[in-house]
Amino acid sequence: MSTSERAAHGVQDPSETLALRILVPSVFTEQRDTEPEEAPAPARRPGRDRYLDLLRALALVRVVIYHNFSWTWLPIVFPSMGVMFALAGSLMARSLNRPALNVIRGRLRRLLPPMWLFGAVVVPLMILQGWGPHYNHHPHWWWAEMAFWVLPLSEPPFGASLHTFGGHLPASWAEQISVPLWYLRAYLWYVLLSPLLLKAMRKLPWVTLLVPLALAFFINSGLVDQSGRLMEAATDFTTFGSCWLLGMAHQEGLLRKIPQYIVPSVAPLILMFGMWWLLRSPVDNPRIGHDLEAIPVAQAIWSFGAVLLLLHLSPSWEQWPKPLERFNGVISLLNSRAVTVYLWHSFALVLTEPLIDPLWSNTFFYDHAQWLLSSQWTPLLLAAPLICTAIILFGWIEDVAAKRRPRLFPYPRRPKGRRRSRE
Amino acid sequence: MSRSRRHRSRQSLARPRRLAAPPLRFFLPLTLLATLLALMVLRGMANNEVFHDERIAVSVDKGTVPTSVLEGGPVVDARGDKNSKPVSYTIPDKTVVLSFDDGPSPQWTPKILKVLKEKNVHADFFVTGSMVTRNPALIRRIVADGHEIGVHTFTHPDLALHSGSRLTWELGETQLALAGVAGIHSALFRPPYSSTTDALDDWSWPVTQQAGSEGYLTAFINKDTDDWKRPGVDSIVKAAMPDLPGQGEMVLLHDAGGNRSQTLAALPVIIDKLRAQGYTFRTTGEAIGSGSANTKVSGYSLWLGTAFLWCTTFSVRLMPWLIGVLAVVGALVMARFALMLVLSTIHVRRVRKKGFSWGAPVTEPVTVVVPAYNEQECITNTLLSLARSDHPIEVIVVDDGSSDDTAAIVEELGLPMVRLIRQRNSGKPAALNTGVAAASHALIVMMDGDTVFEPATVRELVQPFADPRVGAVAGNAKVGNRDTLIGAWQHLEYVMGFNLDRRMYDVLDCMPTIPGAIGAFRRTALQEAGGMSDDTLAEDTDVTMALHRAGWKVVYAEDARAWTEAPVSMKQLWSQRYRWSYGTMQAMWKHRHALLERGPAGHFGRVGLPFVALFMVVTPLLAPAFDIGMVYGVVFVDAYKTLAAWFAVMALQAVCAWWSFHLDREKAWHLITLPAQQVVYRVLMYMVLLQSAITAMTGGRLRWQKLKRTGEVGLEVATGEMTS
């Protein structure tokens, strides 16, 4: 088109333009194929991209906060689920230069044991409180569906209304605890289909990227009956499919092949479209208002736009920028225990209720600290140490699943004298 | 507006360098915008425009509403301990409470008050906050007459459709208004669109509960007269009569929201008829025996209410003026678009007409002056591009005391037509003057050290000199690094600036600036204008204005293209624009006397200068008000209508942009970034201009900043691969 476009793509330019971001070595996978003498070069493992770590940690924290407060503006500010799937898609695309079956086996090995551990705790608790083969009067179905606790091709079953441990928990406690399980099912399907997705992405990148969005429009158009386990999986798959593919496209360097001004110019328009879709959708509860998480199409569009922007920014930090250095510990912890935190956070939030309730009968708290007891922040503050406990109790399984030495609490220690030297 | 220029000389040593940028450069502009937004919201609240919502909730189940409330009296007390076990109060027998909703209105409320006074009746007025702020005198009169005030929210929405915090806000703001107007607080609340208690449902009941927990008695009604439907006086009177003789009742009437002549006519009849049946008239507080719901406020609340009322009044009075100014600016901008489209078409028709020529082809050799200060990354490309020129040229590189290898690189290149002059660092204008003094030819082209010419550029640029009246020619500067977001924005800006603005200025004969990246001068004209001066930071604007005053024509040569490298970061763009806008202000001030001069100088002074002042200073300063207006409209009023209007203006701009791309034979892909560019540029130019204006007023002087350059533009140009 113009003089500079080639210049901007020119890797030879040693200057500091924005276009130079394309020098990320992992991006040029297909170029590497064409230049065999360069292929054996990357012997040293490239360092973690701290930016992606930051996104993952933010997404996790946002999920926990959202499940505590149910603030409907939170998913708009940071669409966590889209970001998580995009990051996972990016990693998946990176791994897929190895044989696909091995990669899928590796992913399952890392995903399933933490979930089995979760199920090993939750399922007996549910059975203890009245769940079982006769819960829905279809014992065969019950036993069949239990298979989803082994391989979550569909959402693992739970008892929607159970006994309450003697009145300490609401009857819907199992349902609340099982909130995160849909993510595992969606993740599993993306992993299983990734080799196909990647092939399609390489053949018809832009079409592939937009197909899940188009399917989301179709599935949610009202023409399709959305009930049933299969359609549930399909709805989630299409909602976040474009984000997963965006992550893959990012890894493949697709987003860097187009002029740099396109994404930041188009993404705001996409976001506006998503917002419009959200605002024109009917509201379940007018006092709460429009909830992005309840409207799949709006969620799909909004997440797509936001992820597009976040991946475009993608500054590829090998080192933390100065202001973020201090959060290194928390972010690293959250990243190495992401599955654990995600699986157990709703458990922790449910547990805060029986912890706070007795305080109402304490006269001191009743007289002087009602604001504290009724505050929505209190459960969150209590959940934090509970989540840490979950990390200690159950987090090691992530290391075992990844064939690493199990650690109790992988909070990175600061190198000695580090703080002094910074000042 | 677009100019391509690089100032790379440092401030001369004679002038002490001062930090010109005010320390709080974002603070003031943003504060102004925020204040403007706040005032707009206040005014919008008073006019019931902000948060206006006419939706009504459709009733649903009533499983959560206590039966005692559904079947109880019209006043519900859910305060404090009663929140979970609300108590209903009925109006005692032979007692009637007249209540007027939605007011006060300046047209009907005084008449109703007059009737009530004549009949010696005290009633309840459930007022909305927006009406309170607009009619403070009426509220004072209602209170003075002994009536009771109840809160009917600020903006009259159906609260069942809104959040708890909205309810809190509605009640709080209304109390603020009441405190400011009459110094009172009301503990009585009536939800908009409410009626009898048996109409409560699962959506509207939480509203009453929350109002109770915030300390309000909620007053529903027994008898709805439906007077707002204007059913006729008889019908209103009939509806106000009790179902059972002697039964106490709360009657709903309205004193605002439309023509209330029927209400006004029915009121004395209702009072007389009920009196004849032995009824007494009381306020709600009196009727249920709780005492008046209105209490005096003092101290902080009173002070806050007064401040609120004062700000609202101020904003209501201010806003018409502001809207007037904006309307004028908006009309001017539209007129400018139209003018640009028409004049650019005229210009294109004129210069692209078959057989058009400026006169006999200009073939005489030309001197190209390249001022260079620390240009080692780019100077090679620049000189190599000149070497390929198809017009006979002599190149004079004036090295303005570079601290890098610029001079050595020029020498090493050893191009035959290039002469190098070194001088002590003394600024770009001085370097240009040096070059002009050493020039061997009568026609002089000036360019920047980071700009690349096409082979035909010089030839195209000097053709207009065939006309002896032409003293200077502006070329067509194009952005090379248009791939990044900021580059693409500037590309858009340059294409529009050179193809619409400059063509328009050419036709109007008042071109304000010859871009430093590419311009040609007649040596005699330059001498007449006094050469380049360092009086201003925009020496190119300065000299162009001086040429106009000396009576020379300045024209635009569209085919003389120069490729330049635009700033790549927001910070660099900021400092570049800061210099331009401040320099333009300086130049305008320097040539202000042209306004009163005769002849061509007067033409420029009375056409060109106002144009520049209006569209390069005034409009950008006011333009962000449009964006603030959009934020206001989208968030507070009607998002769809506002966005539709915004996109309509954007479409108009897109048409202009597309036309300019078409004129420049550029592909229009970059137009996709137009919406983002418009928003960011408007705010950027506003902040830059405000900062320049402050600098100008405080007499500060700007630091020279050299752009960080990458040498990116021109690699292909130099190797002859350029396309456009």
Interface residues (C-beta under 8 A of the other chain):
Chain A: M1 S2 T3 S4 E5 R6 A7 A8 G10 D13 S15 E16 T17 L18 A19 P259 Q260 Y261 I262 P264 S265 V266 P268 L269 M272 L279 P286 R287 I288 G289
Chain B: A57 A160 L161 H162 S163 G164 W203 P206 E377 G480 N481 R482 D483 T484 L485 G487 A488 W489 W563 V568 A639 L643 K667 W669 H670 I672 T673 P675 A676 K708 T710 G711 E712 V713 G714 L715 E716 V717 E721 M722 T723 S724
